[in-house]
Amino acid sequence: MVSLPPDKSPADLTPVQLRILCRAGSLSSPTAGYARGFAQANLVVLPVEHADAFARFCKANPKPCPLLEVLPPGAFEPVRCAPGADLRTDLPRYRVLEHGRCVQWPTDVTPLWRPDFVAFLIGCSFTFEWALSALGVPVRHVEEGRNVPMFRTDRPCVSVPPFAGPLVVSMRPLTPADAKRAAHITAAFPDVHGGPVHAGDPAALGIGDLSHPHYGDAVTIKPGEIPVFWACGVTPMEAILAARLPLAITHEPGHMFVTDIPNEALRRESPE
């Protein structure tokens, strides 16, 4: 079995090294804090008959669903984001969705892959966390070695039948001063969700209990900190569940595809 080189931390891995670990079945954990400096992506795979509608859903909801690459039917090598990679094996863990339910959590979906599958790569907020850390803004789930907490909200996405559902958000606790800095920093990365959608009272998003996220792990919120919420790439998974497609595949929340795209390549000079 392939293992992490003894002289490397997860942050020091190159995207290729990380994908090799996934392909060998040696990495099945969340990828926050891995492969410093490279963009991460959410994965959605569904039959070609639903691909056009899903692409329109993403374009109608660009905040939670910023498209990085759409592959041709049957293709599994993302030639724009990571030439030589294999989307069937190179994520730590997947979810297999059938008729509105998650039925499997495999580390390899090669046996399920079909010639009519279309794969979508969608920007992930783990990408801009390096920019936050570089400027001294703490990223609590990375500090605590946990998956980022993610919550369904009561904000509906723009519907594109058969796709509809709630906005899902990720949460990072920050002081009010750091929240303002984080908003400015992340706004320059619209291809990976951009600036936050809300800061402060979670009830404004219909979130009742920050200690029980719908996905990921709860993290410590220190005195004087407020929750800051960003649009999340689990949003399309909720839309696929609601559509009750016979078969679709996504990443396991927090277990992302790590691309060869440098983070800085996604920074915009003019914030959103």
Long-range contacts (C-beta under 8 A, 24 or more apart in sequence): 1-25, 1-26, 2-26, 10-34, 10-35, 11-35, 11-36, 12-36, 14-38, 15-82, 15-258, 15-259, 15-260, 16-84, 16-260, 18-258, 19-82, 19-85, 19-86, 19-90, 19-258, 22-89, 22-90, 22-91, 22-92, 22-107, 23-86, 23-89, 23-90, 25-107, 25-108, 27-92, 28-92, 28-93, 28-107, 28-255, 29-92, 29-255, 30-92, 30-146, 30-147, 30-148, 30-216, 30-254, 30-255, 30-256, 31-92, 31-126, 31-254, 31-255, 31-256, 31-258, 32-126, 32-129, 32-139, 32-141, 32-142, 32-147, 32-148, 32-254, 33-129, 33-139, 33-142, 34-258, 35-258, 36-130, 37-130, 37-262, 37-263, 37-264, 38-127, 38-258, 38-259, 38-260, 38-261, 38-262, 38-263, 39-68, 39-81, 39-123, 39-124, 39-127, 39-192, 39-258, 39-259, 39-261, 39-262, 39-263, 39-265, 39-266, 40-124, 40-126, 40-127, 40-192, 40-256, 40-257, 40-258, 40-259, 41-68, 41-69, 41-81, 41-121, 41-122, 41-123, 41-124, 41-233, 41-256, 41-257, 41-258, 41-259, 42-121, 42-122, 42-123, 42-124, 42-233, 42-234, 42-236, 42-250, 42-251, 42-256, 42-257, 43-87, 43-91, 43-94, 43-119, 43-120, 43-121, 43-122, 43-249, 43-250, 43-251, 43-256, 43-257, 44-119, 44-120, 44-122, 44-236, 44-237, 44-240, 44-248, 44-249, 44-250, 45-87, 45-109, 45-117, 45-118, 45-119, 45-120, 45-248, 45-249, 45-250, 46-117, 46-118, 46-240, 46-245, 46-247, 46-248, 46-249, 47-114, 47-116, 47-117, 47-118, 47-245, 47-246, 47-247, 47-248, 48-73, 48-116, 48-117, 48-118, 49-116, 50-162, 50-243, 50-245, 51-118, 51-120, 53-160, 53-161, 53-162, 53-163, 54-120, 54-160, 54-163, 54-236, 54-240, 55-120, 56-160, 57-157, 57-158, 57-159, 57-160, 57-163, 57-236, 57-239, 58-120, 58-122, 58-236, 60-157, 60-158, 60-160, 61-157, 61-158, 61-167, 61-235, 62-190, 63-167, 63-193, 63-194, 63-197, 63-231, 64-157, 64-167, 64-168, 64-193, 64-231, 64-232, 64-233, 64-235, 64-236, 65-122, 65-233, 65-235, 65-236, 66-122, 66-123, 66-190, 66-191, 66-192, 66-193, 66-194, 67-120, 67-121, 67-122, 67-123, 68-121, 68-122, 68-123, 68-191, 68-259, 68-261, 69-120, 69-121, 70-118, 70-119, 70-120, 70-121, 71-118, 71-119, 71-120, 72-118, 73-115, 73-116, 73-117, 73-118, 74-114, 74-115, 74-116, 74-117, 75-119, 76-113, 76-119, 78-119, 78-121, 78-257, 78-259, 81-121, 81-257, 81-259, 81-260, 81-261, 82-257, 82-258, 82-259, 82-260, 82-261, 83-260, 85-257, 85-259, 85-260, 87-119, 87-121, 87-257, 88-113, 90-257, 91-251, 91-252, 91-255, 91-256, 91-257, 92-252, 92-255, 92-256, 93-251, 93-252, 93-255, 94-249, 94-250, 94-251, 94-252, 94-255, 95-237, 95-249, 95-250, 95-251, 95-252, 95-253, 96-247, 96-248, 96-249, 97-237, 97-240, 97-241, 97-245, 97-247, 97-248, 97-249, 97-250, 98-246, 98-247, 99-244, 99-245, 99-246, 100-241, 100-242, 100-243, 100-244, 101-241, 102-241, 105-252, 109-249, 112-247, 112-249, 117-249, 120-236, 121-257, 121-259, 122-233, 122-236, 123-189, 123-191, 123-192, 123-193, 123-233, 123-266, 124-192, 124-193, 124-233, 124-256, 125-170, 125-186, 125-192, 125-193, 125-230, 125-231, 125-232, 125-233, 126-192, 126-256, 127-189, 127-192, 127-263, 127-266, 128-185, 128-186, 128-189, 128-192, 128-193, 128-263, 130-263, 131-185, 131-186, 131-188, 131-189, 131-263, 131-267, 132-182, 132-185, 132-186, 135-181, 135-185, 137-174, 137-178, 137-181, 137-182, 137-185, 138-174, 138-178, 139-172, 140-172, 140-173, 140-219, 140-220, 140-221, 141-172, 141-216, 141-217, 141-219, 144-219, 144-220, 146-216, 146-217, 146-218, 146-219, 147-215, 147-216, 147-217, 147-253, 147-254, 148-172, 148-216, 148-217, 148-219, 148-254, 149-210, 149-213, 149-215, 149-216, 149-217, 149-218, 149-219, 150-213, 150-214, 150-215, 150-216, 150-232, 150-234, 150-253, 150-254, 151-202, 151-205, 151-207, 151-210, 151-213, 151-214, 151-215, 151-229, 152-206, 152-207, 152-214, 152-238, 153-205, 153-206, 153-207, 153-229, 154-205, 154-206, 155-197, 155-205, 155-206, 157-235, 157-239, 162-242, 162-243, 162-244, 162-245, 163-236, 163-239, 163-240, 163-242, 163-243, 164-239, 164-242, 164-243, 165-235, 165-238, 165-239, 165-241, 165-242, 166-235, 166-238, 167-197, 167-205, 167-231, 167-232, 167-235, 168-214, 168-215, 168-231, 168-232, 168-234, 168-235, 168-237, 168-238, 169-197, 169-198, 169-205, 169-207, 169-229, 169-230, 169-231, 169-232, 170-216, 170-229, 170-230, 170-232, 171-202, 171-210, 171-213, 171-219, 171-227, 171-228, 171-229, 171-230, 172-227, 172-228, 172-230, 173-219, 173-220, 173-221, 173-222, 173-225, 173-226, 173-227, 173-228, 174-199, 174-225, 174-226, 174-228, 175-224, 175-225, 175-226, 176-226, 179-226, 179-228, 182-228, 183-228, 184-271, 186-230, 187-271, 187-272, 188-267, 188-268, 188-269, 188-271, 188-272, 189-263, 189-266, 189-267, 189-268, 190-268, 190-272, 191-266, 192-266, 193-230, 193-231, 193-232, 193-233, 194-230, 194-231, 194-272, 195-230, 195-271, 195-272, 196-228, 196-229, 196-230, 197-229, 197-230, 197-231, 198-228, 198-229, 199-226, 199-227, 199-228, 199-229, 200-226, 200-227, 202-227, 202-229, 205-229, 215-253, 215-254, 216-253, 216-254
